[in-house]
């Protein structure tokens, strides 16, 4: 059912492109523990998934504690300790349940009823800004009213703080009845 009061959405450094984000996890980054969270999400959706088919033995050994003991700071500490090593098993992305999960969560797979404001930090080490730009381009191709804004030099957390005035302005303008801006033309629509 369509919500008649829906005015739009703001996504700040969001994982709006799960496929890109999950593939990004193949890199050795301090945030490599996110792949453990991704495996947890796929398992939550598809109980038949054997998480060992996604995670390396060292990452699987931390699966329970990373998904129940702590969140980001705990995961970062474990990752930076070197205990996780290689996180993903080779060929993990070929697993049928993983592929189905990514397809079901494809960006803008289903129509949405309002505009979207997508914000990305140009130096984000957690969510690749290129993935958010690609999501914006896909939204444009699907005729979604989207405004994409890149904040050069900002990492994940500083983006949250420094973009707040822009977020609030965008939201206030929707409540004031102003049409949402779009920069699809500049994104290659």
Order of alpha helices (4+ residues) and beta strands (2+ residues): beta-alpha-alpha-alpha-alpha-alpha-alpha-beta-alpha-beta-alpha-alpha-alpha
